[in-house]
Amino acid sequence: MDLSTASLFSLRDLIRRKEIHPREVVTALAERIAARDSGTRAFLQADTERALAEVENFDPETPLAGLPIAIKDNINVLGHPCSCGSRFLAGKYTAPYDATAAVRLRRAGATFFGRLNMDEFAMGSSTENSALQATTNPWDPTRVPGGSSGGSAAAVADGTALAALGSDTGGSIRQPASFCGVVGMKPTYGRVSRYGLVAYASSLDQIGPLSRTVDDAALLLEIMAGHDPHDSTSAREPVDSLVPGSVEDLKGITFGIPREMDREAVAPSVLKVFDEACDHLRSLGAELCDVDLPASTHAVAAYYVIAPAEASTNLARFDGVRYGLRCESPADTLDLHTRSREGGFGPEVKRRILLGTFVLSSGFYDAYYQTALKVRSLLRREYATAFSRADFILTPTAPEPAFPLGDRTSDPVSMYLSDLFTIPANLAGLPSISVPAGFTVDERPLPVGIQITGRAFAEASLLRAAKAYESTTPWHQQFPYKED
Amino acid sequence: MTRLSLEHLAKLSRLDLDAHEISVFEGQLDRVMTLIDSIRSLDLPEDTYDAAPPLCADLLRDDEAHPGLGAGEAIANAPAAAREQFSVPRVLDVD
């Protein structure tokens, strides 16, 4: 078995049987990063010595038994750098505390190995907005890995991370998971504490896993989930056992497909995969029906009011005083704030701050922000009605496969529309998962994912449905590299 | 979005945009405005908005003191600090 490309469960079994030591897994990953990441550039940092030192104290009986997990670079892990893909923080900020997700993973036996590239402050859908480096798609190095958790998805797909954490505000876990052919899950809003996640849009952000299998995603989520007094929006809902076990059919389960899903807006290669996935779900005993989500047609517009509004507020903390970049010789406080921010933020972050400032400004607040909040409330109600007909909502994860590098960097709107199908679940706060569902038929086939969205806090049933699909299809066993 | 309004927004946002950025952002933000303008025409009644937090009940934690970051840890990432305090440009003139 190649230790750098196996699942968490299979490696944990080997560790518990004393057939391998997690030190060997760290070493195998470090070798693979050295061999492959100069091309993919998913990692901003991978401190092998630190990981090897950490792993010496591992406990084989913990759920992760010392296994290394890589982390998106906007989640604080004590003593690790945390740049958020920004010049503002790169080389200037070391996390002084652990995010709650990191505390729980550490307690469960995780070793933290690797900080992963991302769009600056999680704003983007291609990872090209990282101020530090461009990550490429392991399936085709001329294409993007998706974003904003593009480093996380690319590393898992490339076999340089066993599993990784990402964050999802409008699709930033699921869309790159689809582009890179891995599993990516956004939990219900409030399911995983946001404490220690650098805030982009606080009413939408969630930490979640990216992995090779549904079981691995479930394991990580089960460890991280649960109420946290440090996050006032974390929910007190009990956390069920989430790892699905064996699921082979979907009898009695109904998947709703939104009538508003514009097939014209979906690439033919993605539609083909989606339609085949629908046929496969039927063959497992599931029923498919139409559901109505009319407000979803306004979801992207509402998102690009709400998220920038929250971002403009959240990013006010980057002022050159407490951490990060500080301009040279500021004349006064205003000059300090203004020039530090101008020098530290990249174009997409500036665009969203400007947009957020605009929609919150006097005279426009009601027209834009209040209306967007109404759209959001309406969408939540429509989902509630849809779930009275269907157990899950099914769409493609993204309307297209991975697009070429540089294709959309000058046209923000075309980039924003990449999250057409993922944004509604964020606005409604619902759990949603992308699972590999096939490939385009291009000369260089690209992975395509389907997205399954469930009721709030129904992660266990959502993961079971995803597992039934995964365990009866071959797509999660395809790799962009030749297996050694 | 006009150049004038963009310059004003930049000032409110504490951003010191140069002429090139303003020129590029003007066109890009115009296209974004076209996207988000689609919701302005929606005639949604006031009671559409549900202000209650949708999924979480208890917003406040117990009022108990817990250890936090010490001054040294809090100041460790500061770009400029002195005597365990953040340094900022002088605000008041004091003789």
Interface residues (C-beta under 8 A of the other chain):
Chain A: K92 Y93 T94 P96 Y97 T188 Y189 G190 P229 H230 S232 T233 S234 A235 R236 H298 V300 A301 A302 Y304 V305 S312 A316 D319 G320 V321 R322 Y323 G324 L325 R326 P330 A331 D332 T333 L334 D335 L336 H337 T338 R339 R341 E342 F345 P347 K350 R351 I353 L354 L355 T357 F358 V359 S361 A367 Y368 Q370 T371 A372 L373 K374 V375 S377 L378 R380 S410 D411 P412 V413 Y416 G429 A456 F457
Chain B: M1 S5 L6 L9 A10 L12 S13 R14 L15 D16 L17 E21 V24 F25 Q28 L29 R31 V32 T34 L35 I36 D37 S38 I39 R40 L42 L44 T48 Y49 D50 P53 P54 L55 C56 A57 D58 L59 L60 R61 D62 L69 E73 A74 A76 N77 A78 P79 A80 F86 V88 P89 R90 V91
